[in-house]
Amino acid sequence: MSEDLVDFWFDPGCPWAWITSRWILEVREVRPVTINWREMSLAVLNEKQDMSEEYREIVELGRGTMRVFAAARAAAGDAAVGDLYTTLGTRYHGEDGLFQRSRDVPREGGLAGWRAAMEALEPVIAAALADAGLPAELLAARTDGTWDEAIHASHALVPTGRQKQSLIGVPTISVNGHAGQFGPVISEIPTGERAGRLWDAFKVLATEETFFELKRVTDRAAPRTYLEAP
């Protein structure tokens, strides 16, 4: 079985991208895949979108995090980006992470918990850098707008295939250089051969140039962003 190349665009603040990223790591255990981790900032992606001022302010709080990832790539390469995504994402989306705790914050207008989590990110990023073995100095990139050019360049790497394509969000995945696909969006992390079977199905669609869209007509389940102990 030949090895497949997966380019995976993420924003660490998105729980759905986090679930999919943990799935693709499970896939790597049962299928021959190589993963390239790539930045996609939801703040940059939504710069021209209509949204409430409150929502825009919260999304903007995540822009600095992606700058740190861009700086980590420049300093230590793609593998460091994947390591940092794991250490930061675990602190954000793990069982006792910021994402989970934010649900307990009173929902003033529905976004208070998310805002509280995003405003508390600086020490979390610092700890994640240490966990990933990366220099603490990279935290300074959070307020350095010169890294935005690298983030835009990462967005531009998403293949479009034969069709005109606009970026939707994260997760975005390209398989073997084919057009980037938004998704799969899943509500929990498949493991073992279950993860492998989902990959087999996704790969067929992701490498079919005529494939456009597949949606499930149900309410979306709450994201389960961590694996529970057996």
HUGI-V420522 format. One record per backbone hydrogen bond with DSSP energy under -0.5 kcal/mol. CO is the residue of the C=O (numbers start at 0). NH is the residue of the N-H. Records with the same first field share a line. If there is no record, write none. Layout:
# HUGI-V420522
CO: NH / NH
This chain:
# HUGI-V420522
3: 5 / 33
4: 6 / 175
5: 7 / 35
6: 8 / 173
7: 37
8: 171
9: 39
10: 13
12: 14
13: 17
14: 18
15: 19
16: 20
17: 21
18: 22
19: 23
20: 24
21: 25
22: 26
23: 27
24: 28
25: 28 / 29
26: 29 / 30
30: 32
31: 3
33: 5
34: 36
35: 7
37: 9
39: 41
40: 44
41: 45
43: 46
45: 48
51: 55
52: 56
53: 57
54: 58
55: 59
56: 60
57: 60 / 61
58: 61
59: 62 / 63
61: 65
62: 66
63: 67
64: 68
65: 69
66: 70
67: 71
68: 72
69: 73
70: 74
71: 75
72: 76
76: 79 / 80
77: 81
78: 82
79: 83
80: 84
81: 85
82: 86
83: 87
84: 88
85: 89
86: 90
87: 91
88: 92
89: 93
90: 97
91: 98 / 99
93: 96
96: 100
97: 101
98: 102
99: 102
100: 103
101: 104
105: 107
106: 108
107: 110
110: 114
111: 115
112: 116
113: 117
114: 118
115: 119
116: 119
117: 120
119: 123
120: 124
121: 125
122: 126
123: 127
124: 128
125: 129
126: 130
127: 131
128: 133
129: 132
134: 137
135: 138
136: 139
137: 140
138: 141
139: 142
140: 143
142: 144
143: 146
144: 147
145: 148
146: 150
147: 151
148: 152
149: 153
150: 154
151: 155
152: 156
153: 156
154: 157
158: 179
159: 162
170: 182
171: 8
172: 180
173: 6 / 175
174: 177
180: 172 / 182
183: 185
186: 223
187: 189
190: 193 / 194
191: 195
192: 196
193: 197
194: 198
195: 199
196: 200
197: 201
198: 202
199: 203
200: 204
201: 205
202: 206
204: 207
206: 208
207: 210
215: 217
222: 224
